[in-house]
């Protein structure tokens, strides 16, 4: 995994390692992340369906600025 296009409230994640054709091995990509102080923080999920000729990337939104 690699983080690209990182902004204050969003980040684009890309990945490698799934053999082609990706839709044969993977149906749904899921990226889960938590924002805010735990345990009261909010959990978010981003989903992407595996499809031929689509870039292997997902954009996480709803991130809190200045947090890790």
Secondary structure, DSSP 4 states (H G I P E B T S, - for coil): -EEES--SSEEEEE---PPSSHHHH-SEEEEEEEESSTTTPEEEEEEEE--TT--SEEEEE-PPTT--
